[in-house]
Amino acid sequence: MKPKPDEIEIESGRDASGNVSQQDVATVVASLEPDQLASAKARSHCPRRQLTRTEMFLFWALRLYLIFTLAVVMYQIWTVAR
């Protein structure tokens, strides 16, 4: 027979393993008013992560690749339209 959850588990929304499900979190977030949601997000703010030199290089390389690819696509559109 499965034991009944105690009041603390019921109030915290946790299951027997102690985890809160994604569905429970989504339900709570959906039920908050905009100002309550903004306040909750401000309290649980996580600062930006400091990137290493390698990660910065990779992100800049991806940006340059995107610009190059965009230029190629624009050139192709321009040549077809002529």
MARZA-194974 format. One record per atom (N, C-alpha, C): residue number from 1; residue in three letters; atom name; x, y, z. Coordinates in pm, whole numbers. Atoms other than C-alpha are relative to their C-alpha. Example, Ala and Ser with C-alpha at 12.3 -4.5 7.8 and 13.67 -1.06 7.14 Angstrom:
BEGIN
+-----+-----+------+--------+--------+--------+
!   n ! res ! atom !   east !  north !     up !
+-----+-----+------+--------+--------+--------+
!   1 ! ala !    N !     89 !   -119 !      0 !
!   1 ! ala !   CA !   1230 !   -450 !    780 !
!   1 ! ala !    C !     90 !    120 !      0 !
!   2 ! ser !    N !    -82 !   -119 !     -6 !
!   2 ! ser !   CA !   1367 !   -106 !    714 !
!   2 ! ser !    C !    -77 !    109 !     73 !
+-----+-----+------+--------+--------+--------+
This chain:
BEGIN
+-----+-----+------+--------+--------+--------+
!   n ! res ! atom !   east !  north !     up !
+-----+-----+------+--------+--------+--------+
!   1 ! met !    N !     84 !   -117 !      0 !
!   1 ! met !   CA !      0 !      0 !      0 !
!   1 ! met !    C !     89 !    125 !      0 !
!   2 ! lys !    N !    -80 !   -121 !     14 !
!   2 ! lys !   CA !    138 !    339 !    -99 !
!   2 ! lys !    C !    -30 !     96 !    115 !
!   3 ! pro !    N !     25 !    -93 !   -112 !
!   3 ! pro !   CA !    187 !    582 !    193 !
!   3 ! pro !    C !    -55 !    132 !    -51 !
!   4 ! lys !    N !     57 !   -130 !     35 !
!   4 ! lys !   CA !     -5 !    909 !    189 !
!   4 ! lys !    C !    107 !    108 !     16 !
!   5 ! pro !    N !    -97 !   -108 !    -16 !
!   5 ! pro !   CA !    201 !   1224 !    131 !
!   5 ! pro !    C !    -36 !     85 !    121 !
!   6 ! asp !    N !     28 !    -86 !   -114 !
!   6 ! asp !   CA !    238 !   1443 !    438 !
!   6 ! asp !    C !    -27 !    142 !    -47 !
!   7 ! glu !    N !     40 !   -135 !     36 !
!   7 ! glu !   CA !    135 !   1808 !    449 !
!   7 ! glu !    C !    113 !     79 !    -65 !
!   8 ! ile !    N !   -113 !    -74 !     57 !
!   8 ! ile !   CA !    483 !   1938 !    371 !
!   8 ! ile !    C !     17 !    -33 !   -147 !
!   9 ! glu !    N !    -13 !     40 !    141 !
!   9 ! glu !   CA !    501 !   1738 !     49 !
!   9 ! glu !    C !   -113 !     59 !    -83 !
!  10 ! ile !    N !    114 !    -54 !     73 !
!  10 ! ile !   CA !    154 !   1855 !    -51 !
!  10 ! ile !    C !     19 !    149 !    -23 !
!  11 ! glu !    N !    -17 !   -145 !     12 !
!  11 ! glu !   CA !    233 !   2223 !     18 !
!  11 ! glu !    C !    114 !     36 !    -93 !
!  12 ! ser !    N !   -114 !    -33 !     84 !
!  12 ! ser !   CA !    568 !   2214 !   -160 !
!  12 ! ser !    C !    -19 !    -46 !   -144 !
!  13 ! gly !    N !     25 !     47 !    136 !
!  13 ! gly !   CA !    426 !   2036 !   -467 !
!  13 ! gly !    C !     98 !   -106 !    -46 !
!  14 ! arg !    N !   -100 !     99 !     37 !
!  14 ! arg !   CA !    695 !   1769 !   -457 !
!  14 ! arg !    C !    -61 !   -139 !      5 !
!  15 ! asp !    N !     44 !    138 !     -2 !
!  15 ! asp !   CA !    643 !   1405 !   -534 !
!  15 ! asp !    C !     85 !    -80 !     98 !
!  16 ! ala !    N !    -70 !     84 !    -97 !
!  16 ! ala !   CA !    781 !   1111 !   -337 !
!  16 ! ala !    C !    151 !      7 !    -16 !
!  17 ! ser !    N !   -144 !     -7 !     22 !
!  17 ! ser !   CA !   1126 !   1151 !   -495 !
!  17 ! ser !    C !     57 !    137 !     36 !
!  18 ! gly !    N !    -47 !   -134 !    -38 !
!  18 ! gly !   CA !   1143 !   1518 !   -390 !
!  18 ! gly !    C !     15 !     95 !   -116 !
!  19 ! asn !    N !    -13 !    -84 !    119 !
!  19 ! asn !   CA !   1130 !   1657 !   -744 !
!  19 ! asn !    C !   -132 !     67 !    -34 !
!  20 ! val !    N !    117 !    -71 !     49 !
!  20 ! val !   CA !    889 !   1916 !   -881 !
!  20 ! val !    C !     -6 !    -23 !   -149 !
!  21 ! ser !    N !     10 !     30 !    143 !
!  21 ! ser !   CA !    758 !   1822 !  -1224 !
!  21 ! ser !    C !     -6 !    127 !    -83 !
!  22 ! gln !    N !      5 !   -113 !     93 !
!  22 ! gln !   CA !    786 !   2051 !  -1525 !
!  22 ! gln !    C !   -143 !     47 !    -21 !
!  23 ! gln !    N !    140 !    -34 !     18 !
!  23 ! gln !   CA !    409 !   2040 !  -1561 !
!  23 ! gln !    C !    -48 !     87 !    116 !
!  24 ! asp !    N !     37 !    -81 !   -115 !
!  24 ! asp !   CA !    366 !   2176 !  -1207 !
!  24 ! asp !    C !     57 !    141 !    -12 !
!  25 ! val !    N !    -63 !   -131 !     16 !
!  25 ! val !   CA !    611 !   2458 !  -1275 !
!  25 ! val !    C !    -71 !     80 !   -109 !
!  26 ! ala !    N !     70 !    -68 !    109 !
!  26 ! ala !   CA !    439 !   2542 !  -1605 !
!  26 ! ala !    C !   -138 !     48 !     44 !
!  27 ! thr !    N !    132 !    -39 !    -49 !
!  27 ! thr !   CA !    100 !   2550 !  -1432 !
!  27 ! thr !    C !     10 !    122 !     89 !
!  28 ! val !    N !    -17 !   -115 !    -90 !
!  28 ! val !   CA !    225 !   2788 !  -1164 !
!  28 ! val !    C !     37 !    125 !    -79 !
!  29 ! val !    N !    -42 !   -116 !     80 !
!  29 ! val !   CA !    397 !   3017 !  -1415 !
!  29 ! val !    C !   -116 !     54 !    -83 !
!  30 ! ala !    N !    114 !    -43 !     81 !
!  30 ! ala !   CA !     85 !   3025 !  -1634 !
!  30 ! ala !    C !   -106 !     71 !     85 !
!  31 ! ser !    N !    103 !    -60 !    -84 !
!  31 ! ser !   CA !   -132 !   3123 !  -1337 !
!  31 ! ser !    C !     42 !    133 !     61 !
!  32 ! leu !    N !    -47 !   -126 !    -57 !
!  32 ! leu !   CA !     85 !   3420 !  -1230 !
!  32 ! leu !    C !    -41 !    117 !    -89 !
!  33 ! glu !    N !     26 !   -123 !     74 !
!  33 ! glu !   CA !     -8 !   3773 !  -1327 !
!  33 ! glu !    C !    134 !     55 !    -48 !
!  34 ! pro !    N !   -127 !    -49 !     57 !
!  34 ! pro !   CA !    251 !   3966 !  -1533 !
!  34 ! pro !    C !     95 !     61 !    104 !
!  35 ! asp !    N !    -89 !    -61 !    -99 !
!  35 ! asp !   CA !    383 !   4169 !  -1236 !
!  35 ! asp !    C !     55 !   -105 !     98 !
!  36 ! gln !    N !    -49 !    108 !    -86 !
!  36 ! gln !   CA !    407 !   3854 !  -1020 !
!  36 ! gln !    C !    109 !    -80 !    -71 !
!  37 ! leu !    N !    -98 !     74 !     77 !
!  37 ! leu !   CA !    595 !   3674 !  -1297 !
!  37 ! leu !    C !    131 !     78 !    -10 !
!  38 ! ala !    N !   -121 !    -83 !      7 !
!  38 ! ala !   CA !    838 !   3965 !  -1340 !
!  38 ! ala !    C !     74 !      2 !    133 !
!  39 ! ser !    N !    -60 !      0 !   -132 !
!  39 ! ser !   CA !    897 !   3974 !   -965 !
!  39 ! ser !    C !     69 !   -133 !     28 !
!  40 ! ala !    N !    -59 !    133 !    -23 !
!  40 ! ala !   CA !    960 !   3598 !   -951 !
!  40 ! ala !    C !    126 !    -18 !    -84 !
!  41 ! lys !    N !   -118 !     10 !     86 !
!  41 ! lys !   CA !   1203 !   3619 !  -1243 !
!  41 ! lys !    C !    114 !     85 !     55 !
!  42 ! ala !    N !   -105 !    -87 !    -55 !
!  42 ! ala !   CA !   1390 !   3908 !  -1078 !
!  42 ! ala !    C !     65 !    -64 !    122 !
!  43 ! arg !    N !    -55 !     64 !   -119 !
!  43 ! arg !   CA !   1432 !   3707 !   -756 !
!  43 ! arg !    C !     89 !   -117 !    -34 !
!  44 ! ser !    N !    -78 !    118 !     35 !
!  44 ! ser !   CA !   1570 !   3403 !   -935 !
!  44 ! ser !    C !     94 !     27 !   -117 !
!  45 ! his !    N !    -89 !    -38 !    111 !
!  45 ! his !   CA !   1798 !   3593 !  -1174 !
!  45 ! his !    C !    133 !    -73 !      9 !
!  46 ! cys !    N !   -128 !     69 !      8 !
!  46 ! cys !   CA !   2101 !   3400 !  -1285 !
!  46 ! cys !    C !     92 !     86 !    -87 !
!  47 ! pro !    N !    -87 !    -89 !     78 !
!  47 ! pro !   CA !   2395 !   3616 !  -1399 !
!  47 ! pro !    C !     58 !    -70 !   -123 !
!  48 ! arg !    N !    -60 !     55 !    121 !
!  48 ! arg !   CA !   2558 !   3573 !  -1737 !
!  48 ! arg !    C !    125 !    -78 !     33 !
!  49 ! arg !    N !   -117 !     84 !    -20 !
!  49 ! arg !   CA !   2824 !   3308 !  -1761 !
!  49 ! arg !    C !    119 !     63 !    -72 !
!  50 ! gln !    N !   -121 !    -51 !     63 !
!  50 ! gln !   CA !   3179 !   3420 !  -1833 !
!  50 ! gln !    C !     51 !   -103 !   -100 !
!  51 ! leu !    N !    -43 !     91 !    105 !
!  51 ! leu !   CA !   3292 !   3268 !  -2163 !
!  51 ! leu !    C !    153 !     -4 !     -6 !
!  52 ! thr !    N !   -144 !     13 !     19 !
!  52 ! thr !   CA !   3640 !   3136 !  -2227 !
!  52 ! thr !    C !     39 !     62 !   -133 !
!  53 ! arg !    N !    -47 !    -58 !    127 !
!  53 ! arg !   CA !   3856 !   3269 !  -2511 !
!  53 ! arg !    C !    -43 !    -88 !   -118 !
!  54 ! thr !    N !     39 !     91 !    108 !
!  54 ! thr !   CA !   3779 !   2959 !  -2717 !
!  54 ! thr !    C !   -148 !     16 !    -34 !
!  55 ! glu !    N !    143 !    -18 !     24 !
!  55 ! glu !   CA !   3405 !   3004 !  -2673 !
!  55 ! glu !    C !    -29 !    133 !    -69 !
!  56 ! met !    N !     16 !   -131 !     64 !
!  56 ! met !   CA !   3430 !   3374 !  -2763 !
!  56 ! met !    C !     43 !     -7 !   -147 !
!  57 ! phe !    N !    -46 !     16 !    138 !
!  57 ! phe !   CA !   3630 !   3285 !  -3074 !
!  57 ! phe !    C !   -104 !    -73 !    -85 !
!  58 ! leu !    N !    100 !     76 !     76 !
!  58 ! leu !   CA !   3371 !   3027 !  -3179 !
!  58 ! leu !    C !   -124 !     82 !    -28 !
!  59 ! phe !    N !    119 !    -83 !     22 !
!  59 ! phe !   CA !   3081 !   3269 !  -3131 !
!  59 ! phe !    C !     27 !    108 !   -104 !
!  60 ! trp !    N !    -32 !   -100 !    100 !
!  60 ! trp !   CA !   3259 !   3539 !  -3333 !
!  60 ! trp !    C !     15 !    -64 !   -139 !
!  61 ! ala !    N !    -11 !     70 !    128 !
!  61 ! ala !   CA !   3342 !   3284 !  -3605 !
!  61 ! ala !    C !   -139 !    -31 !    -55 !
!  62 ! leu !    N !    136 !     26 !     45 !
!  62 ! leu !   CA !   2974 !   3187 !  -3619 !
!  62 ! leu !    C !    -69 !    127 !    -50 !
!  63 ! arg !    N !     58 !   -126 !     46 !
!  63 ! arg !   CA !   2873 !   3552 !  -3648 !
!  63 ! arg !    C !     53 !     38 !   -138 !
!  64 ! leu !    N !    -58 !    -31 !    130 !
!  64 ! leu !   CA !   3116 !   3608 !  -3934 !
!  64 ! leu !    C !    -51 !    -94 !   -109 !
!  65 ! tyr !    N !     54 !     96 !     95 !
!  65 ! tyr !   CA !   2996 !   3290 !  -4105 !
!  65 ! tyr !    C !   -143 !     38 !    -38 !
!  66 ! leu !    N !    138 !    -41 !     28 !
!  66 ! leu !   CA !   2637 !   3412 !  -4074 !
!  66 ! leu !    C !     -3 !    119 !    -93 !
!  67 ! ile !    N !     -4 !   -118 !     87 !
!  67 ! ile !   CA !   2725 !   3747 !  -4231 !
!  67 ! ile !    C !     43 !    -40 !   -141 !
!  68 ! phe !    N !    -45 !     48 !    130 !
!  68 ! phe !   CA !   2915 !   3572 !  -4513 !
!  68 ! phe !    C !   -113 !    -72 !    -74 !
!  69 ! thr !    N !    110 !     76 !     61 !
!  69 ! thr !   CA !   2623 !   3335 !  -4577 !
!  69 ! thr !    C !   -113 !     92 !    -43 !
!  70 ! leu !    N !    105 !    -96 !     36 !
!  70 ! leu !   CA !   2375 !   3622 !  -4573 !
!  70 ! leu !    C !     40 !     77 !   -126 !
!  71 ! ala !    N !    -47 !    -71 !    119 !
!  71 ! ala !   CA !   2589 !   3806 !  -4830 !
!  71 ! ala !    C !    -12 !    -89 !   -124 !
!  72 ! val !    N !     13 !     92 !    113 !
!  72 ! val !   CA !   2597 !   3498 !  -5056 !
!  72 ! val !    C !   -145 !    -14 !    -43 !
!  73 ! val !    N !    142 !     13 !     31 !
!  73 ! val !   CA !   2220 !   3457 !  -5034 !
!  73 ! val !    C !    -52 !    127 !    -66 !
!  74 ! met !    N !     44 !   -126 !     61 !
!  74 ! met !   CA !   2162 !   3826 !  -5107 !
!  74 ! met !    C !     53 !     14 !   -143 !
!  75 ! tyr !    N !    -57 !     -4 !    134 !
!  75 ! tyr !   CA !   2396 !   3803 !  -5408 !
!  75 ! tyr !    C !    -79 !    -92 !    -94 !
!  76 ! gln !    N !     76 !     94 !     84 !
!  76 ! gln !   CA !   2209 !   3499 !  -5540 !
!  76 ! gln !    C !   -138 !     57 !    -33 !
!  77 ! ile !    N !    131 !    -60 !     25 !
!  77 ! ile !   CA !   1874 !   3676 !  -5502 !
!  77 ! ile !    C !     14 !    115 !    -99 !
!  78 ! trp !    N !    -22 !   -113 !     88 !
!  78 ! trp !   CA !   2015 !   3985 !  -5675 !
!  78 ! trp !    C !     25 !    -46 !   -144 !
!  79 ! thr !    N !    -30 !     48 !    133 !
!  79 ! thr !   CA !   2152 !   3785 !  -5971 !
!  79 ! thr !    C !   -123 !    -65 !    -66 !
!  80 ! val !    N !    121 !     61 !     56 !
!  80 ! val !   CA !   1826 !   3591 !  -6016 !
!  80 ! val !    C !   -102 !    107 !    -37 !
!  81 ! ala !    N !     97 !   -106 !     26 !
!  81 ! ala !   CA !   1619 !   3911 !  -6001 !
!  81 ! ala !    C !     38 !     84 !   -122 !
!  82 ! arg !    N !    -42 !    -80 !    116 !
!  82 ! arg !   CA !   1824 !   4073 !  -6279 !
!  82 ! arg !    C !    -38 !    -61 !   -127 !
+-----+-----+------+--------+--------+--------+
